[in-house]
């Protein structure tokens, strides 16, 4: 088998980088949750109006 040579460079990660990454993830999650809850509520209201 051929030799596999890997070279990985690591860069310094600061707490600000981690915090920004988590903040962006949290904002994406809350936006998705808000739209999801709104869609479910709208679906339930439509079901009630049409078949309630």
PDB file of N, CA, C, O and CB in Angstrom:
ATOM      1  N   UNK A   1       0.836  -1.178   0.000  1.00  0.00           N
ATOM      2  CA  UNK A   1       0.000   0.000   0.000  1.00  0.00           C
ATOM      3  C   UNK A   1       0.879   1.239   0.000  1.00  0.00           C
ATOM      4  O   UNK A   1       1.990   1.245   0.530  1.00  0.00           O
ATOM      5  CB  UNK A   1      -0.950   0.000   1.207  1.00  0.00           C
ATOM      6  N   UNK A   2       0.360   2.255  -0.594  1.00  0.00           N
ATOM      7  CA  UNK A   2       1.091   3.519  -0.660  1.00  0.00           C
ATOM      8  C   UNK A   2       1.001   4.240   0.683  1.00  0.00           C
ATOM      9  O   UNK A   2       0.014   4.130   1.411  1.00  0.00           O
ATOM     10  CB  UNK A   2       0.538   4.415  -1.796  1.00  0.00           C
ATOM     11  N   UNK A   3       2.040   4.962   0.973  1.00  0.00           N
ATOM     12  CA  UNK A   3       2.051   5.756   2.200  1.00  0.00           C
ATOM     13  C   UNK A   3       1.150   6.973   2.014  1.00  0.00           C
ATOM     14  O   UNK A   3       1.205   7.644   0.984  1.00  0.00           O
ATOM     15  CB  UNK A   3       3.500   6.192   2.572  1.00  0.00           C
ATOM     16  N   UNK A   4       0.337   7.247   2.999  1.00  0.00           N
ATOM     17  CA  UNK A   4      -0.542   8.406   2.961  1.00  0.00           C
ATOM     18  C   UNK A   4       0.033   9.465   3.882  1.00  0.00           C
ATOM     19  O   UNK A   4       0.172   9.251   5.086  1.00  0.00           O
ATOM     20  CB  UNK A   4      -1.998   8.034   3.371  1.00  0.00           C
ATOM     21  N   UNK A   5       0.359  10.591   3.310  1.00  0.00           N
ATOM     22  CA  UNK A   5       0.935  11.673   4.090  1.00  0.00           C
ATOM     23  C   UNK A   5      -0.111  12.774   4.261  1.00  0.00           C
ATOM     24  O   UNK A   5      -0.672  13.278   3.289  1.00  0.00           O
ATOM     25  CB  UNK A   5       2.220  12.225   3.412  1.00  0.00           C
ATOM     26  N   UNK A   6      -0.353  13.126   5.503  1.00  0.00           N
ATOM     27  CA  UNK A   6      -1.305  14.193   5.783  1.00  0.00           C
ATOM     28  C   UNK A   6      -0.614  15.302   6.541  1.00  0.00           C
ATOM     29  O   UNK A   6       0.223  15.068   7.413  1.00  0.00           O
ATOM     30  CB  UNK A   6      -2.511  13.666   6.577  1.00  0.00           C
ATOM     31  N   UNK A   7      -0.988  16.515   6.183  1.00  0.00           N
ATOM     32  CA  UNK A   7      -0.469  17.670   6.900  1.00  0.00           C
ATOM     33  C   UNK A   7      -1.660  18.548   7.266  1.00  0.00           C
ATOM     34  O   UNK A   7      -2.378  19.032   6.391  1.00  0.00           O
ATOM     35  CB  UNK A   7       0.590  18.459   6.041  1.00  0.00           C
ATOM     36  N   UNK A   8      -1.861  18.747   8.551  1.00  0.00           N
ATOM     37  CA  UNK A   8      -2.988  19.543   9.023  1.00  0.00           C
ATOM     38  C   UNK A   8      -2.440  20.758   9.748  1.00  0.00           C
ATOM     39  O   UNK A   8      -1.621  20.642  10.659  1.00  0.00           O
ATOM     40  CB  UNK A   8      -3.927  18.713   9.952  1.00  0.00           C
ATOM     41  N   UNK A   9      -2.907  21.926   9.327  1.00  0.00           N
ATOM     42  CA  UNK A   9      -2.498  23.152  10.001  1.00  0.00           C
ATOM     43  C   UNK A   9      -3.614  23.602  10.926  1.00  0.00           C
ATOM     44  O   UNK A   9      -4.778  23.666  10.531  1.00  0.00           O
ATOM     45  CB  UNK A   9      -2.147  24.265   8.978  1.00  0.00           C
ATOM     46  N   UNK A  10      -3.256  23.905  12.131  1.00  0.00           N
ATOM     47  CA  UNK A  10      -4.220  24.378  13.106  1.00  0.00           C
ATOM     48  C   UNK A  10      -4.053  25.878  13.283  1.00  0.00           C
ATOM     49  O   UNK A  10      -2.935  26.393  13.332  1.00  0.00           O
ATOM     50  CB  UNK A  10      -4.054  23.641  14.454  1.00  0.00           C
ATOM     51  N   UNK A  11      -5.171  26.564  13.375  1.00  0.00           N
ATOM     52  CA  UNK A  11      -5.111  27.994  13.646  1.00  0.00           C
ATOM     53  C   UNK A  11      -5.676  28.247  15.038  1.00  0.00           C
ATOM     54  O   UNK A  11      -6.457  27.456  15.566  1.00  0.00           O
ATOM     55  CB  UNK A  11      -5.892  28.808  12.567  1.00  0.00           C
ATOM     56  N   UNK A  12      -5.273  29.341  15.603  1.00  0.00           N
ATOM     57  CA  UNK A  12      -5.717  29.670  16.950  1.00  0.00           C
ATOM     58  C   UNK A  12      -7.204  30.014  16.932  1.00  0.00           C
ATOM     59  O   UNK A  12      -7.667  30.788  16.095  1.00  0.00           O
ATOM     60  CB  UNK A  12      -4.891  30.844  17.528  1.00  0.00           C
ATOM     61  N   UNK A  13      -7.931  29.433  17.857  1.00  0.00           N
ATOM     62  CA  UNK A  13      -9.356  29.714  17.988  1.00  0.00           C
ATOM     63  C   UNK A  13      -9.548  30.465  19.297  1.00  0.00           C
ATOM     64  O   UNK A  13      -9.158  29.997  20.367  1.00  0.00           O
ATOM     65  CB  UNK A  13     -10.219  28.396  17.947  1.00  0.00           C
ATOM     66  N   UNK A  14     -10.152  31.631  19.187  1.00  0.00           N
ATOM     67  CA  UNK A  14     -10.371  32.433  20.386  1.00  0.00           C
ATOM     68  C   UNK A  14     -11.799  32.236  20.885  1.00  0.00           C
ATOM     69  O   UNK A  14     -12.659  31.716  20.175  1.00  0.00           O
ATOM     70  CB  UNK A  14     -10.094  33.929  20.105  1.00  0.00           C
ATOM     71  N   UNK A  15     -12.024  32.661  22.108  1.00  0.00           N
ATOM     72  CA  UNK A  15     -13.370  32.535  22.672  1.00  0.00           C
ATOM     73  C   UNK A  15     -14.366  33.392  21.906  1.00  0.00           C
ATOM     74  O   UNK A  15     -15.550  33.059  21.854  1.00  0.00           O
ATOM     75  CB  UNK A  15     -13.370  32.928  24.153  1.00  0.00           C
ATOM     76  N   UNK A  16     -13.910  34.493  21.309  1.00  0.00           N
ATOM     77  CA  UNK A  16     -14.802  35.333  20.502  1.00  0.00           C
ATOM     78  C   UNK A  16     -15.282  34.586  19.266  1.00  0.00           C
ATOM     79  O   UNK A  16     -16.437  34.726  18.865  1.00  0.00           O
ATOM     80  CB  UNK A  16     -14.093  36.631  20.088  1.00  0.00           C
ATOM     81  N   UNK A  17     -14.402  33.792  18.658  1.00  0.00           N
ATOM     82  CA  UNK A  17     -14.793  32.997  17.491  1.00  0.00           C
ATOM     83  C   UNK A  17     -15.853  31.967  17.870  1.00  0.00           C
ATOM     84  O   UNK A  17     -16.842  31.788  17.160  1.00  0.00           O
ATOM     85  CB  UNK A  17     -13.565  32.296  16.879  1.00  0.00           C
ATOM     86  N   UNK A  18     -15.636  31.301  18.985  1.00  0.00           N
ATOM     87  CA  UNK A  18     -16.582  30.286  19.443  1.00  0.00           C
ATOM     88  C   UNK A  18     -17.915  30.932  19.791  1.00  0.00           C
ATOM     89  O   UNK A  18     -18.973  30.411  19.439  1.00  0.00           O
ATOM     90  CB  UNK A  18     -16.020  29.523  20.660  1.00  0.00           C
ATOM     91  N   UNK A  19     -17.866  32.066  20.482  1.00  0.00           N
ATOM     92  CA  UNK A  19     -19.082  32.764  20.874  1.00  0.00           C
ATOM     93  C   UNK A  19     -19.874  33.215  19.652  1.00  0.00           C
ATOM     94  O   UNK A  19     -21.097  33.078  19.630  1.00  0.00           O
ATOM     95  CB  UNK A  19     -18.744  33.963  21.756  1.00  0.00           C
ATOM     96  N   UNK A  20     -19.210  33.744  18.651  1.00  0.00           N
ATOM     97  CA  UNK A  20     -19.890  34.185  17.433  1.00  0.00           C
ATOM     98  C   UNK A  20     -20.526  33.007  16.705  1.00  0.00           C
ATOM     99  O   UNK A  20     -21.635  33.119  16.183  1.00  0.00           O
ATOM    100  CB  UNK A  20     -18.909  34.911  16.503  1.00  0.00           C
ATOM    101  N   UNK A  21     -19.825  31.880  16.670  1.00  0.00           N
ATOM    102  CA  UNK A  21     -20.364  30.685  16.028  1.00  0.00           C
ATOM    103  C   UNK A  21     -21.613  30.196  16.760  1.00  0.00           C
ATOM    104  O   UNK A  21     -22.608  29.855  16.120  1.00  0.00           O
ATOM    105  CB  UNK A  21     -19.302  29.573  15.984  1.00  0.00           C
ATOM    106  N   UNK A  22     -21.573  30.160  18.064  1.00  0.00           N
ATOM    107  CA  UNK A  22     -22.735  29.713  18.848  1.00  0.00           C
ATOM    108  C   UNK A  22     -23.886  30.700  18.743  1.00  0.00           C
ATOM    109  O   UNK A  22     -25.047  30.296  18.692  1.00  0.00           O
ATOM    110  CB  UNK A  22     -22.350  29.524  20.319  1.00  0.00           C
ATOM    111  N   UNK A  23     -23.573  31.996  18.709  1.00  0.00           N
ATOM    112  CA  UNK A  23     -24.619  33.006  18.579  1.00  0.00           C
ATOM    113  C   UNK A  23     -25.335  32.863  17.237  1.00  0.00           C
ATOM    114  O   UNK A  23     -26.561  32.955  17.176  1.00  0.00           O
ATOM    115  CB  UNK A  23     -24.025  34.421  18.722  1.00  0.00           C
ATOM    116  N   UNK A  24     -24.586  32.641  16.177  1.00  0.00           N
ATOM    117  CA  UNK A  24     -25.190  32.452  14.856  1.00  0.00           C
ATOM    118  C   UNK A  24     -26.050  31.193  14.833  1.00  0.00           C
ATOM    119  O   UNK A  24     -27.135  31.197  14.252  1.00  0.00           O
ATOM    120  CB  UNK A  24     -24.101  32.372  13.769  1.00  0.00           C
ATOM    121  N   UNK A  25     -25.584  30.132  15.448  1.00  0.00           N
ATOM    122  CA  UNK A  25     -26.367  28.903  15.519  1.00  0.00           C
ATOM    123  C   UNK A  25     -27.650  29.093  16.307  1.00  0.00           C
ATOM    124  O   UNK A  25     -28.700  28.575  15.926  1.00  0.00           O
ATOM    125  CB  UNK A  25     -25.544  27.796  16.138  1.00  0.00           C
ATOM    126  N   UNK A  26     -27.569  29.836  17.410  1.00  0.00           N
ATOM    127  CA  UNK A  26     -28.752  30.083  18.230  1.00  0.00           C
ATOM    128  C   UNK A  26     -29.776  30.920  17.463  1.00  0.00           C
ATOM    129  O   UNK A  26     -30.974  30.645  17.525  1.00  0.00           O
ATOM    130  CB  UNK A  26     -28.360  30.788  19.539  1.00  0.00           C
ATOM    131  N   UNK A  27     -29.307  31.938  16.743  1.00  0.00           N
ATOM    132  CA  UNK A  27     -30.220  32.778  15.965  1.00  0.00           C
ATOM    133  C   UNK A  27     -30.902  31.968  14.868  1.00  0.00           C
ATOM    134  O   UNK A  27     -32.092  32.150  14.611  1.00  0.00           O
ATOM    135  CB  UNK A  27     -29.467  33.967  15.352  1.00  0.00           C
ATOM    136  N   UNK A  28     -30.164  31.085  14.227  1.00  0.00           N
ATOM    137  CA  UNK A  28     -30.751  30.224  13.198  1.00  0.00           C
ATOM    138  C   UNK A  28     -31.785  29.290  13.812  1.00  0.00           C
ATOM    139  O   UNK A  28     -32.860  29.094  13.246  1.00  0.00           O
ATOM    140  CB  UNK A  28     -29.657  29.409  12.481  1.00  0.00           C
ATOM    141  N   UNK A  29     -31.468  28.717  14.963  1.00  0.00           N
ATOM    142  CA  UNK A  29     -32.399  27.813  15.641  1.00  0.00           C
ATOM    143  C   UNK A  29     -33.680  28.531  16.043  1.00  0.00           C
ATOM    144  O   UNK A  29     -34.774  28.020  15.804  1.00  0.00           O
ATOM    145  CB  UNK A  29     -31.740  27.200  16.872  1.00  0.00           C
ATOM    146  N   UNK A  30     -33.559  29.713  16.653  1.00  0.00           N
ATOM    147  CA  UNK A  30     -34.757  30.414  17.106  1.00  0.00           C
ATOM    148  C   UNK A  30     -35.607  30.885  15.931  1.00  0.00           C
ATOM    149  O   UNK A  30     -36.835  30.878  16.017  1.00  0.00           O
ATOM    150  CB  UNK A  30     -34.373  31.603  17.980  1.00  0.00           C
ATOM    151  N   UNK A  31     -34.975  31.291  14.841  1.00  0.00           N
ATOM    152  CA  UNK A  31     -35.733  31.690  13.654  1.00  0.00           C
ATOM    153  C   UNK A  31     -36.493  30.491  13.086  1.00  0.00           C
ATOM    154  O   UNK A  31     -37.666  30.610  12.734  1.00  0.00           O
ATOM    155  CB  UNK A  31     -34.792  32.289  12.580  1.00  0.00           C
ATOM    156  N   UNK A  32     -35.837  29.355  12.999  1.00  0.00           N
ATOM    157  CA  UNK A  32     -36.483  28.140  12.488  1.00  0.00           C
ATOM    158  C   UNK A  32     -37.608  27.689  13.414  1.00  0.00           C
ATOM    159  O   UNK A  32     -38.674  27.290  12.944  1.00  0.00           O
ATOM    160  CB  UNK A  32     -35.452  27.011  12.324  1.00  0.00           C
ATOM    161  N   UNK A  33     -37.381  27.748  14.713  1.00  0.00           N
ATOM    162  CA  UNK A  33     -38.415  27.348  15.668  1.00  0.00           C
ATOM    163  C   UNK A  33     -39.621  28.271  15.575  1.00  0.00           C
ATOM    164  O   UNK A  33     -40.759  27.806  15.641  1.00  0.00           O
ATOM    165  CB  UNK A  33     -37.859  27.350  17.097  1.00  0.00           C
ATOM    166  N   UNK A  34     -39.391  29.559  15.425  1.00  0.00           N
ATOM    167  CA  UNK A  34     -40.492  30.513  15.305  1.00  0.00           C
ATOM    168  C   UNK A  34     -41.331  30.229  14.073  1.00  0.00           C
ATOM    169  O   UNK A  34     -42.559  30.193  14.149  1.00  0.00           O
ATOM    170  CB  UNK A  34     -39.959  31.940  15.254  1.00  0.00           C
ATOM    171  N   UNK A  35     -40.675  30.027  12.940  1.00  0.00           N
ATOM    172  CA  UNK A  35     -41.417  29.720  11.708  1.00  0.00           C
ATOM    173  C   UNK A  35     -42.142  28.383  11.818  1.00  0.00           C
ATOM    174  O   UNK A  35     -43.261  28.244  11.325  1.00  0.00           O
ATOM    175  CB  UNK A  35     -40.468  29.701  10.500  1.00  0.00           C
ATOM    176  N   UNK A  36     -41.523  27.409  12.451  1.00  0.00           N
ATOM    177  CA  UNK A  36     -42.152  26.101  12.618  1.00  0.00           C
ATOM    178  C   UNK A  36     -43.389  26.168  13.498  1.00  0.00           C
ATOM    179  O   UNK A  36     -44.416  25.572  13.175  1.00  0.00           O
ATOM    180  CB  UNK A  36     -41.163  25.118  13.204  1.00  0.00           C
ATOM    181  N   UNK A  37     -43.297  26.891  14.607  1.00  0.00           N
ATOM    182  CA  UNK A  37     -44.446  27.043  15.503  1.00  0.00           C
ATOM    183  C   UNK A  37     -45.563  27.799  14.799  1.00  0.00           C
ATOM    184  O   UNK A  37     -46.736  27.452  14.933  1.00  0.00           O
ATOM    185  CB  UNK A  37     -44.037  27.775  16.801  1.00  0.00           C
ATOM    186  N   UNK A  38     -45.196  28.835  14.047  1.00  0.00           N
ATOM    187  CA  UNK A  38     -46.201  29.585  13.291  1.00  0.00           C
ATOM    188  C   UNK A  38     -46.901  28.719  12.260  1.00  0.00           C
ATOM    189  O   UNK A  38     -48.117  28.811  12.094  1.00  0.00           O
ATOM    190  CB  UNK A  38     -45.560  30.774  12.605  1.00  0.00           C
ATOM    191  N   UNK A  39     -46.145  27.878  11.567  1.00  0.00           N
ATOM    192  CA  UNK A  39     -46.733  26.996  10.551  1.00  0.00           C
ATOM    193  C   UNK A  39     -47.676  25.978  11.189  1.00  0.00           C
ATOM    194  O   UNK A  39     -48.740  25.690  10.641  1.00  0.00           O
ATOM    195  CB  UNK A  39     -45.628  26.268   9.765  1.00  0.00           C
ATOM    196  N   UNK A  40     -47.295  25.438  12.333  1.00  0.00           N
ATOM    197  CA  UNK A  40     -48.158  24.479  13.029  1.00  0.00           C
ATOM    198  C   UNK A  40     -49.431  25.166  13.512  1.00  0.00           C
ATOM    199  O   UNK A  40     -50.524  24.618  13.366  1.00  0.00           O
ATOM    200  CB  UNK A  40     -47.410  23.836  14.220  1.00  0.00           C
ATOM    201  N   UNK A  41     -49.300  26.357  14.084  1.00  0.00           N
ATOM    202  CA  UNK A  41     -50.480  27.087  14.555  1.00  0.00           C
ATOM    203  C   UNK A  41     -51.417  27.403  13.395  1.00  0.00           C
ATOM    204  O   UNK A  41     -52.631  27.242  13.522  1.00  0.00           O
ATOM    205  CB  UNK A  41     -50.064  28.386  15.267  1.00  0.00           C
ATOM    206  N   UNK A  42     -50.874  27.847  12.274  1.00  0.00           N
ATOM    207  CA  UNK A  42     -51.692  28.143  11.097  1.00  0.00           C
ATOM    208  C   UNK A  42     -52.394  26.889  10.592  1.00  0.00           C
ATOM    209  O   UNK A  42     -53.570  26.937  10.232  1.00  0.00           O
ATOM    210  CB  UNK A  42     -50.830  28.749   9.984  1.00  0.00           C
ATOM    211  N   UNK A  43     -51.686  25.779  10.564  1.00  0.00           N
ATOM    212  CA  UNK A  43     -52.284  24.514  10.131  1.00  0.00           C
ATOM    213  C   UNK A  43     -53.434  24.111  11.049  1.00  0.00           C
ATOM    214  O   UNK A  43     -54.487  23.682  10.576  1.00  0.00           O
ATOM    215  CB  UNK A  43     -51.225  23.404  10.097  1.00  0.00           C
ATOM    216  N   UNK A  44     -53.237  24.245  12.349  1.00  0.00           N
ATOM    217  CA  UNK A  44     -54.294  23.888  13.296  1.00  0.00           C
ATOM    218  C   UNK A  44     -55.512  24.796  13.151  1.00  0.00           C
ATOM    219  O   UNK A  44     -56.647  24.326  13.223  1.00  0.00           O
ATOM    220  CB  UNK A  44     -53.764  23.955  14.724  1.00  0.00           C
ATOM    221  N   UNK A  45     -55.287  26.080  12.950  1.00  0.00           N
ATOM    222  CA  UNK A  45     -56.401  27.013  12.751  1.00  0.00           C
ATOM    223  C   UNK A  45     -57.153  26.675  11.475  1.00  0.00           C
ATOM    224  O   UNK A  45     -58.384  26.666  11.470  1.00  0.00           O
ATOM    225  CB  UNK A  45     -55.895  28.468  12.700  1.00  0.00           C
ATOM    226  N   UNK A  46     -56.434  26.397  10.393  1.00  0.00           N
ATOM    227  CA  UNK A  46     -57.094  26.033   9.135  1.00  0.00           C
ATOM    228  C   UNK A  46     -57.889  24.738   9.279  1.00  0.00           C
ATOM    229  O   UNK A  46     -59.000  24.635   8.758  1.00  0.00           O
ATOM    230  CB  UNK A  46     -56.060  25.889   8.015  1.00  0.00           C
ATOM    231  N   UNK A  47     -57.339  23.761   9.971  1.00  0.00           N
ATOM    232  CA  UNK A  47     -58.072  22.516  10.204  1.00  0.00           C
ATOM    233  C   UNK A  47     -59.345  22.768  11.005  1.00  0.00           C
ATOM    234  O   UNK A  47     -60.389  22.182  10.719  1.00  0.00           O
ATOM    235  CB  UNK A  47     -57.185  21.504  10.935  1.00  0.00           C
ATOM    236  N   UNK A  48     -59.258  23.627  11.992  1.00  0.00           N
ATOM    237  CA  UNK A  48     -60.432  23.944  12.808  1.00  0.00           C
ATOM    238  C   UNK A  48     -61.497  24.668  11.978  1.00  0.00           C
ATOM    239  O   UNK A  48     -62.686  24.373  12.092  1.00  0.00           O
ATOM    240  CB  UNK A  48     -60.026  24.805  14.018  1.00  0.00           C
ATOM    241  N   UNK A  49     -61.058  25.621  11.140  1.00  0.00           N
ATOM    242  CA  UNK A  49     -62.003  26.383  10.323  1.00  0.00           C
ATOM    243  C   UNK A  49     -62.659  25.491   9.279  1.00  0.00           C
ATOM    244  O   UNK A  49     -63.865  25.590   9.052  1.00  0.00           O
ATOM    245  CB  UNK A  49     -61.296  27.561   9.641  1.00  0.00           C
ATOM    246  N   UNK A  50     -61.893  24.632   8.650  1.00  0.00           N
ATOM    247  CA  UNK A  50     -62.433  23.811   7.567  1.00  0.00           C
ATOM    248  C   UNK A  50     -63.241  22.616   8.070  1.00  0.00           C
ATOM    249  O   UNK A  50     -64.288  22.299   7.506  1.00  0.00           O
ATOM    250  CB  UNK A  50     -61.308  23.324   6.691  1.00  0.00           C
ATOM    251  N   UNK A  51     -62.767  21.950   9.123  1.00  0.00           N
ATOM    252  CA  UNK A  51     -63.417  20.720   9.573  1.00  0.00           C
ATOM    253  C   UNK A  51     -63.885  20.775  11.023  1.00  0.00           C
ATOM    254  O   UNK A  51     -64.322  19.759  11.564  1.00  0.00           O
ATOM    255  CB  UNK A  51     -62.480  19.565   9.401  1.00  0.00           C
ATOM    256  N   UNK A  52     -63.804  21.929  11.657  1.00  0.00           N
ATOM    257  CA  UNK A  52     -64.125  22.029  13.080  1.00  0.00           C
ATOM    258  C   UNK A  52     -65.554  22.198  13.301  1.00  0.00           C
ATOM    259  O   UNK A  52     -65.994  22.298  14.447  1.00  0.00           O
ATOM    260  CB  UNK A  52     -63.408  23.137  13.716  1.00  0.00           C
TER     261      UNK A  52
END
